[in-house]
Amino acid sequence: MKSPIPLLLPLLFATLHTTLAASGVTTRYWDCCKPSCAWPGKAQVSSPVRTCNKQDLWPQPFAPNAPSACGGGDAYTCSNNAPWAVNDNLAYGFAAAKLAGKGEWDTCCACYELTFTSPPLTNKKMVVQVTNTGGDLGTGAPNHFDLAIPGGGVGAFPEGCAKQFDGAWMGNQYGGYTARDQCYILPAGGFRDACFFRFDWFRNADNPAVEWREVGCPQAMIDRTGCGRWG
């Protein structure tokens, strides 16, 4: 991000939730569109998820009703809503999610600890904050996390990245790039670094299974989205 991050939100939002672990599936995507949790009124949160303009800048003041780049507007997913490694066994990131018995009111800006249960990521952990939903999620399993990873596939909305990256090739519509060197197609900085994350820390895993539980959001993640839950 090129613009300053606002003052830290109160640690009130990092209150720990306790839930039993459940099983789930993961996929990956990056469609550049304004995420669903960036719209007002989706949940009891401090602020909707922040969005960026085409230049990946965080405009001030923030306009929650700005139209999505996938709907003719200029609101895109910010590059800082991409994953990063905390250490060799823990990463932070963001995701679209569809969870059994839960709607956006329950999941927007909530955080979940994913423990990978299939190779090559077995026992690695990733904490994700939910910033988006997806009508096509949950069709094969009741608990589905679609990890937001640049170069991970544009899915049902190819127009967003085509607009932001001036028609640059984004790989397969579902799955995205297939080799690390293809990440150099993306702009240097957050987009490209997160694409490398997929081939490095994430070991180019293909839709690994997880056990998951709800947890309190790390402040570092709230700082990136500007969104913390009130309860």
Backbone as numpy.savetxt, mean C-alpha at the origin, in Angstrom:
# Nx Ny Nz CAx CAy CAz Cx Cy Cz
9.58 11.36 -1.26 8.75 12.56 -1.26 9.62 13.81 -1.26
9.21 14.82 -1.99 10.02 16.01 -2.11 9.54 17.13 -1.20
8.29 17.06 -0.74 7.78 18.10 0.12 7.87 17.65 1.57
7.93 18.57 2.52 8.11 18.20 3.91 6.94 17.38 4.43
7.24 16.46 5.34 6.20 15.69 6.00 5.63 16.53 7.14
4.30 16.55 7.30 3.71 17.34 8.38 4.16 16.87 9.75
3.85 17.65 10.80 4.19 17.28 12.15 3.62 15.91 12.49
4.33 15.19 13.36 3.91 13.85 13.73 2.53 13.89 14.35
1.72 12.91 14.01 0.42 12.78 14.63 0.57 12.20 16.02
-0.35 12.45 16.92 -0.23 11.94 18.27 -0.14 10.42 18.29
0.62 9.93 19.26 0.79 8.48 19.38 -0.49 7.78 19.78
-1.53 8.58 20.04 -2.86 8.01 20.31 -3.23 6.97 19.27
-2.86 7.22 18.00 -3.29 6.36 16.92 -2.56 5.04 16.90
-1.48 4.89 17.67 -0.69 3.67 17.63 -1.13 2.67 18.68
-2.31 2.88 19.30 -2.81 1.96 20.30 -2.87 0.54 19.75
-2.35 -0.40 20.53 -2.26 -1.78 20.07 -3.62 -2.46 20.11
-3.95 -3.15 19.04 -5.14 -3.99 18.99 -4.70 -5.43 19.19
-5.54 -6.25 19.72 -5.20 -7.65 19.90 -6.24 -8.50 19.20
-5.81 -9.29 18.27 -6.70 -10.22 17.60 -5.95 -11.52 17.40
-6.70 -12.60 17.29 -6.09 -13.88 17.03 -5.61 -13.95 15.59
-4.55 -14.70 15.37 -4.01 -14.84 14.02 -4.99 -15.62 13.15
-5.06 -15.25 11.88 -5.89 -15.94 10.90 -5.07 -16.12 9.64
-5.51 -17.00 8.77 -4.77 -17.24 7.53 -5.27 -16.32 6.43
-4.43 -16.10 5.43 -4.81 -15.23 4.33 -3.91 -15.44 3.13
-4.25 -14.75 2.05 -3.45 -14.80 0.83 -2.98 -13.38 0.49
-1.93 -13.30 -0.30 -1.44 -12.01 -0.77 -1.29 -12.01 -2.28
-1.45 -10.85 -2.85 -1.08 -10.57 -4.23 -0.33 -9.25 -4.20
-0.06 -8.66 -5.36 0.64 -7.38 -5.40 0.04 -6.53 -6.53
0.19 -5.21 -6.38 -0.32 -4.29 -7.40 0.32 -2.93 -7.19
0.26 -2.11 -8.21 0.51 -0.66 -8.10 -0.14 -0.02 -9.31
-1.30 0.60 -9.09 -2.04 1.18 -10.23 -1.96 2.70 -10.30
-1.24 3.30 -9.35 -1.03 4.76 -9.31 -2.29 5.55 -8.97
-3.47 4.92 -8.89 -4.72 5.63 -8.64 -4.79 6.16 -7.21
-5.66 7.11 -6.99 -5.97 7.56 -5.64 -6.55 6.39 -4.86
-5.97 6.03 -3.71 -6.50 4.90 -2.95 -7.86 5.21 -2.33
-8.65 4.16 -2.12 -10.00 4.34 -1.62 -10.04 5.05 -0.27
-9.07 4.74 0.61 -9.07 5.34 1.94 -8.61 6.79 1.93
-8.31 7.31 0.74 -8.00 8.74 0.61 -9.25 9.60 0.47
-10.41 8.97 0.32 -11.66 9.72 0.24 -12.20 9.96 1.65
-12.86 11.10 1.90 -13.41 11.38 3.22 -14.53 10.41 3.59
-14.70 10.22 4.89 -15.84 9.48 5.41 -15.74 7.98 5.35
-14.58 7.44 5.01 -14.46 5.98 4.90 -14.33 5.29 6.26
-13.82 6.02 7.27 -13.63 5.44 8.60 -13.37 6.58 9.58
-13.33 6.25 10.87 -13.01 7.23 11.90 -11.49 7.37 11.96
-10.97 8.33 11.20 -9.53 8.51 11.10 -9.17 9.98 11.29
-7.89 10.22 11.55 -7.42 11.59 11.76 -7.52 12.40 10.48
-7.29 11.76 9.35 -7.35 12.40 8.04 -7.40 11.29 7.01
-8.07 11.49 5.88 -7.95 10.51 4.81 -6.49 10.36 4.39
-6.17 9.24 3.77 -4.81 9.01 3.27 -4.42 10.15 2.31
-3.25 10.68 2.50 -2.77 11.76 1.63 -2.49 11.23 0.22
-2.70 12.08 -0.75 -2.36 11.74 -2.13 -1.34 12.74 -2.66
-0.75 12.40 -3.81 0.26 13.26 -4.43 -0.18 13.63 -5.85
0.49 14.62 -6.42 0.22 14.97 -7.80 1.12 14.16 -8.74
1.07 14.44 -10.00 1.83 13.66 -10.98 3.32 13.69 -10.69
3.82 14.78 -10.13 5.23 14.91 -9.82 5.61 14.29 -8.48
4.67 13.57 -7.88 4.88 12.90 -6.59 5.10 13.91 -5.46
4.50 15.08 -5.58 4.55 16.08 -4.53 3.29 16.01 -3.69
3.41 16.36 -2.43 2.33 16.31 -1.46 1.78 17.73 -1.32
0.79 18.11 -2.12 0.35 19.51 -2.14 -0.19 19.97 -0.78
0.02 21.23 -0.51 -0.52 21.85 0.70 -1.41 23.03 0.25
-2.62 23.21 0.77 -3.26 22.28 1.69 -3.78 21.03 0.97
-3.94 19.97 1.73 -4.42 18.71 1.20 -5.90 18.82 0.83
-6.28 18.27 -0.33 -7.66 18.33 -0.81 -8.22 16.90 -0.87
-8.91 16.44 0.17 -9.38 15.05 0.20 -10.33 14.69 -0.94
-11.02 15.68 -1.50 -11.98 15.39 -2.57 -11.38 15.53 -3.97
-10.07 15.68 -4.06 -9.44 15.78 -5.37 -9.71 14.53 -6.18
-10.12 14.64 -7.45 -10.43 13.46 -8.26 -9.21 12.59 -8.50
-9.45 11.31 -8.60 -8.38 10.34 -8.85 -7.82 10.49 -10.25
-6.53 10.18 -10.38 -5.90 10.15 -11.70 -6.56 9.10 -12.59
-7.21 8.14 -11.99 -7.92 7.10 -12.76 -9.35 7.51 -13.06
-9.68 8.75 -12.75 -11.00 9.27 -13.07 -10.93 10.65 -13.67
-9.81 10.96 -14.33 -9.65 12.24 -14.99 -9.02 13.32 -14.15
-8.67 13.00 -12.89 -8.09 14.00 -12.00 -6.59 13.91 -11.92
-6.04 14.48 -10.82 -4.58 14.54 -10.67 -4.16 14.09 -9.28
-4.92 13.17 -8.67 -4.56 12.62 -7.36 -4.04 11.20 -7.55
-2.79 11.00 -7.18 -2.11 9.71 -7.35 -1.69 9.14 -6.01
-1.42 7.85 -5.97 -0.78 7.25 -4.80 0.64 7.78 -4.68
1.00 8.24 -3.48 2.35 8.76 -3.25 3.37 7.63 -3.22
4.59 7.93 -3.68 5.62 6.90 -3.68 5.99 6.45 -2.27
5.72 7.28 -1.26 6.05 6.84 0.10 5.02 5.87 0.65
4.00 5.54 -0.13 3.04 4.48 0.23 3.51 3.14 -0.34
4.80 2.99 -0.48 5.42 1.77 -0.99 6.22 1.12 0.15
6.55 -0.15 0.04 7.19 -0.85 1.16 8.67 -0.53 1.31
9.16 -0.76 2.52 10.60 -0.64 2.78 11.00 -1.64 3.87
12.26 -2.05 3.82 12.78 -3.02 4.78 13.19 -2.32 6.07
12.74 -2.84 7.20 13.20 -2.37 8.51 14.49 -3.11 8.87
14.49 -4.42 8.64 15.68 -5.25 8.77 15.47 -6.48 7.90
16.33 -7.47 8.02 16.26 -8.63 7.12 14.97 -9.43 7.28
14.31 -9.30 8.44 13.14 -10.13 8.71 11.86 -9.34 8.92
11.92 -8.03 8.81 10.73 -7.20 9.02 10.70 -6.08 7.98
9.53 -5.88 7.43 9.32 -4.78 6.49 8.01 -4.08 6.83
7.89 -2.82 6.43 6.66 -2.05 6.54 6.15 -1.77 5.12
4.83 -1.67 5.00 4.27 -1.37 3.69 2.79 -1.04 3.78
2.13 -1.06 2.65 0.73 -0.66 2.54 0.01 -1.65 1.64
-1.31 -1.70 1.74 -2.03 -2.73 1.01 -3.49 -2.35 0.81
-4.07 -2.93 -0.22 -5.53 -3.03 -0.32 -5.90 -4.31 0.40
-7.08 -4.35 0.99 -7.44 -5.55 1.73 -8.95 -5.79 1.67
-9.28 -7.06 1.71 -10.66 -7.50 1.87 -10.65 -8.62 2.88
-11.23 -8.36 4.06 -11.17 -9.30 5.17 -12.57 -9.74 5.56
-12.69 -11.00 5.90 -13.98 -11.59 6.24 -14.64 -10.83 7.39
-15.87 -10.42 7.18 -16.63 -9.76 8.22 -16.27 -8.30 8.46
-15.39 -7.74 7.62 -14.95 -6.36 7.81 -15.17 -5.55 6.54
-15.52 -4.28 6.71 -15.63 -3.37 5.60 -14.61 -2.25 5.74
-14.68 -1.27 4.86 -13.72 -0.18 4.91 -13.76 0.57 6.24
-14.93 0.67 6.84 -15.04 1.36 8.13 -14.14 0.70 9.17
-13.94 -0.61 9.04 -13.10 -1.36 9.97 -11.63 -1.36 9.58
-11.34 -1.33 8.27 -9.97 -1.58 7.82 -9.20 -0.36 7.36
-9.86 0.70 6.91 -9.12 1.85 6.39 -8.16 2.40 7.45
-6.90 2.42 7.13 -5.80 2.92 7.95 -5.51 2.07 9.17
-6.14 0.90 9.27 -5.76 -0.08 10.29 -4.50 -0.80 9.83
-3.77 -1.37 10.78 -2.53 -2.07 10.46 -2.62 -3.54 10.84
-1.94 -4.35 10.06 -1.95 -5.80 10.24 -0.53 -6.34 10.10
-0.18 -7.24 11.01 1.10 -7.93 10.92 0.92 -9.21 10.14
1.64 -9.31 9.03 1.60 -10.51 8.20 2.84 -11.34 8.48
2.65 -12.61 8.79 3.76 -13.55 8.93 3.68 -14.50 7.76
4.69 -14.48 6.91 4.66 -15.30 5.70 4.86 -16.77 6.06
4.07 -17.62 5.43 4.08 -19.04 5.76 4.49 -19.92 4.59
4.94 -19.32 3.50 5.36 -20.11 2.36 6.72 -19.60 1.86
7.54 -20.49 1.30 8.85 -20.09 0.78 8.70 -19.09 -0.36
9.67 -18.23 -0.58 10.96 -18.12 0.13 10.93 -17.15 1.31
9.76 -16.81 1.79 9.63 -15.79 2.85 9.24 -16.37 4.20
9.23 -17.66 4.34 8.73 -18.29 5.56 9.30 -17.63 6.81
8.40 -17.22 7.69 8.69 -16.60 9.00 9.12 -15.13 8.91
9.30 -14.58 7.73 9.50 -13.14 7.65 8.17 -12.45 7.96
8.26 -11.20 8.44 7.07 -10.46 8.82 7.01 -9.13 8.06
5.77 -8.71 7.80 5.53 -7.42 7.17 4.32 -6.78 7.84
4.48 -5.57 8.32 3.35 -4.81 8.87 2.83 -3.91 7.77
1.54 -4.04 7.47 0.94 -3.23 6.41 -0.18 -2.37 6.97
-0.29 -1.16 6.45 -1.45 -0.31 6.73 -2.37 -0.38 5.52
-3.65 -0.60 5.77 -4.62 -0.69 4.68 -4.96 0.71 4.20
-4.73 0.95 2.92 -5.03 2.25 2.32 -6.03 2.15 1.19
-6.42 0.92 0.83 -7.23 0.74 -0.36 -8.10 -0.49 -0.21
-9.08 -0.62 -1.08 -9.92 -1.80 -1.16 -9.90 -2.27 -2.60
-10.60 -3.34 -2.88 -10.63 -3.84 -4.25 -11.81 -4.75 -4.46
-12.63 -4.45 -5.46 -13.80 -5.27 -5.72 -13.47 -6.67 -6.15
-12.25 -6.87 -6.70 -11.88 -8.20 -7.18 -11.11 -8.98 -6.13
-10.94 -8.43 -4.92 -10.23 -9.16 -3.88 -11.18 -10.10 -3.15
-10.60 -11.14 -2.56 -11.38 -12.04 -1.74 -12.17 -13.07 -2.51
-11.96 -13.18 -3.83 -12.73 -14.15 -4.60 -12.20 -15.56 -4.41
-10.90 -15.69 -4.09 -10.34 -17.03 -3.91 -10.14 -17.40 -2.46
-10.19 -16.41 -1.57 -10.01 -16.64 -0.14 -10.68 -15.50 0.60
-11.19 -15.76 1.82 -11.93 -14.71 2.53 -11.06 -13.57 3.03
-9.75 -13.81 3.22 -8.85 -12.79 3.73 -7.73 -12.56 2.73
-7.72 -11.39 2.12 -6.86 -11.13 0.97 -6.19 -9.77 1.15
-4.85 -9.76 1.12 -4.06 -8.53 1.14 -3.38 -8.36 -0.20
-3.63 -7.23 -0.85 -3.01 -6.91 -2.13 -1.92 -5.87 -1.84
-0.67 -6.31 -1.82 0.44 -5.48 -1.38 0.78 -4.42 -2.42
0.90 -3.18 -1.98 1.18 -2.07 -2.89 2.68 -1.99 -3.14
3.12 -2.44 -4.33 4.53 -2.47 -4.69 4.68 -1.92 -6.10
5.36 -0.79 -6.27 5.55 -0.25 -7.62 6.16 -1.29 -8.57
5.59 -1.36 -9.77 6.02 -2.37 -10.73 5.38 -3.71 -10.48
4.40 -3.77 -9.56 3.78 -5.04 -9.20 2.57 -5.41 -10.02
2.22 -4.59 -11.02 1.06 -4.87 -11.85 -0.01 -3.81 -11.67
-0.55 -3.31 -12.77 -1.55 -2.24 -12.69 -2.97 -2.77 -12.51
-3.18 -4.08 -12.69 -4.48 -4.66 -12.46 -5.56 -4.09 -13.35
-6.71 -3.81 -12.75 -7.88 -3.39 -13.51 -7.85 -1.93 -13.93
-6.83 -1.17 -13.47 -6.80 0.27 -13.74 -5.45 0.69 -14.34
-5.20 0.32 -15.60 -3.90 0.65 -16.22 -3.73 2.13 -16.53
-4.81 2.90 -16.54 -4.71 4.29 -16.99 -3.93 5.18 -16.03
-3.93 4.85 -14.73 -3.26 5.71 -13.76 -1.77 5.81 -13.98
-1.08 4.67 -14.06 0.37 4.68 -14.25 0.74 5.12 -15.65
-0.10 4.80 -16.64 0.17 5.28 -18.00 0.20 6.80 -18.02
-0.69 7.42 -17.24 -0.76 8.88 -17.17 0.40 9.45 -16.37
0.70 8.85 -15.22 1.75 9.40 -14.37 3.14 9.22 -14.98
3.38 8.07 -15.60 4.72 7.76 -16.11 4.80 7.91 -17.63
3.90 8.70 -18.19 3.94 9.06 -19.61 4.02 7.84 -20.53
3.20 6.84 -20.23 3.09 5.67 -21.08 4.20 4.65 -20.92
5.02 4.78 -19.89 6.11 3.81 -19.66 5.54 2.40 -19.50
6.27 1.43 -19.99 5.85 0.03 -19.88 5.86 -0.40 -18.42
4.75 -0.99 -17.95 4.61 -1.37 -16.55 4.63 -2.88 -16.35
5.04 -3.63 -17.36 5.09 -5.07 -17.22 3.75 -5.71 -17.48
3.58 -6.93 -16.99 2.31 -7.63 -17.15 1.22 -6.92 -16.37
0.02 -6.88 -16.93 -1.07 -6.20 -16.25 -1.27 -6.75 -14.85
-1.21 -8.06 -14.70 -1.29 -8.69 -13.39 0.07 -9.35 -13.12
0.79 -8.81 -12.15 2.11 -9.34 -11.82 3.23 -8.35 -12.06
3.08 -7.49 -13.07 4.06 -6.43 -13.29 5.36 -6.91 -13.88
6.45 -6.32 -13.41 7.77 -6.63 -13.93 8.18 -8.04 -13.53
9.04 -8.62 -14.34 9.49 -9.99 -14.10 10.98 -10.07 -13.78
11.71 -8.96 -13.87 13.14 -8.96 -13.60 13.52 -7.65 -12.92
14.51 -7.71 -12.05 14.93 -6.55 -11.26 15.35 -5.38 -12.14
16.06 -5.65 -13.22 16.55 -4.58 -14.08 15.41 -3.75 -14.68
14.21 -4.33 -14.77 13.09 -3.59 -15.31 12.66 -2.45 -14.39
13.06 -2.51 -13.13 12.73 -1.44 -12.19 13.31 -0.10 -12.63
14.37 -0.11 -13.43 14.98 1.13 -13.88 14.06 1.92 -14.82
12.99 1.29 -15.28 12.00 2.01 -16.09 11.28 3.06 -15.23
11.15 2.78 -13.95 10.45 3.70 -13.04 11.36 4.87 -12.67
10.77 6.02 -12.27 11.58 7.17 -11.86 12.48 6.82 -10.68
13.67 7.40 -10.66 14.59 7.19 -9.54 13.96 7.70 -8.25
14.30 7.07 -7.15 13.74 7.47 -5.86 12.79 6.42 -5.33
11.69 6.88 -4.72 10.79 5.98 -4.03 10.19 4.90 -4.89
9.76 5.23 -6.10 9.14 4.22 -6.97 10.14 3.12 -7.30
11.31 3.50 -7.75 12.31 2.53 -8.16 12.83 1.72 -6.98
13.10 2.39 -5.86 13.61 1.69 -4.69 12.64 0.63 -4.20
11.35 0.94 -4.23 10.34 -0.02 -3.78 10.21 -1.18 -4.75
10.43 -0.91 -6.03 10.45 -1.99 -7.01 11.62 -2.94 -6.71
12.78 -2.37 -6.39 13.92 -3.20 -6.00 13.59 -4.03 -4.76
12.83 -3.45 -3.81 12.43 -4.17 -2.59 11.80 -5.51 -2.94
10.98 -5.50 -3.96 10.30 -6.74 -4.34 11.28 -7.84 -4.72
12.35 -7.49 -5.39 13.31 -8.50 -5.84 14.40 -8.77 -4.80
14.52 -7.90 -3.81 15.55 -8.06 -2.78 14.93 -8.64 -1.51
14.42 -7.79 -0.63 13.85 -8.29 0.64 12.73 -9.28 0.39
11.86 -8.98 -0.58 10.68 -9.81 -0.84 11.01 -11.05 -1.69
12.23 -11.12 -2.21 12.75 -12.28 -2.93 11.89 -12.70 -4.12
11.22 -11.73 -4.69 10.37 -11.99 -5.85 9.36 -13.11 -5.59
8.89 -13.18 -4.35 7.90 -14.20 -3.99 6.61 -13.98 -4.78
5.98 -15.05 -5.17 4.77 -14.97 -5.99 3.55 -15.32 -5.15
2.87 -14.28 -4.67 1.62 -14.44 -3.91 1.78 -15.36 -2.70
2.73 -15.06 -1.80 2.93 -15.94 -0.64 1.74 -15.90 0.32
1.52 -17.01 1.00 0.47 -17.12 2.02 0.95 -16.49 3.32
0.00 -16.10 4.16 0.34 -15.44 5.42 -0.59 -15.90 6.54
-0.10 -15.74 7.76 -0.94 -15.64 8.95 -0.95 -14.17 9.33
-2.09 -13.63 9.75 -2.17 -12.20 10.01 -2.94 -11.92 11.29
-2.63 -10.77 11.87 -3.37 -10.28 13.03 -3.32 -8.76 13.03
-4.33 -8.14 13.60 -4.35 -6.69 13.68 -3.40 -6.22 14.76
-2.67 -5.14 14.48 -1.73 -4.55 15.44 -1.86 -3.03 15.40
-1.24 -2.38 16.35 -1.17 -0.94 16.32 -0.26 -0.48 15.19
-0.59 0.65 14.59 0.21 1.15 13.47 1.50 1.80 13.96
2.64 1.42 13.41 3.88 2.14 13.72 3.76 3.60 13.31
4.30 4.48 14.11 4.21 5.91 13.81 4.82 6.24 12.46
5.86 5.51 12.08 6.52 5.77 10.79 5.56 5.58 9.62
4.60 4.69 9.77 3.63 4.46 8.70 2.56 5.54 8.70
2.10 5.92 9.89 1.11 7.00 9.99 1.69 8.29 9.41
2.96 8.53 9.65 3.60 9.74 9.15 3.56 9.77 7.61
3.63 8.61 6.99 3.67 8.57 5.52 2.30 8.79 4.89
1.26 8.31 5.52 -0.08 8.45 4.94 -0.84 9.64 5.52
-0.42 10.08 6.70 -1.18 11.11 7.39 -2.46 10.60 8.00
-2.64 9.29 8.03 -3.91 8.69 8.45 -3.72 7.77 9.64
-4.36 8.09 10.74 -4.38 7.24 11.93 -5.82 7.01 12.36
-6.10 5.86 12.91 -7.48 5.55 13.35 -7.73 6.11 14.74
-8.97 6.57 14.93 -9.37 7.05 16.23 -9.76 5.91 17.16
-10.09 4.77 16.58 -10.52 3.66 17.44 -10.60 2.38 16.67
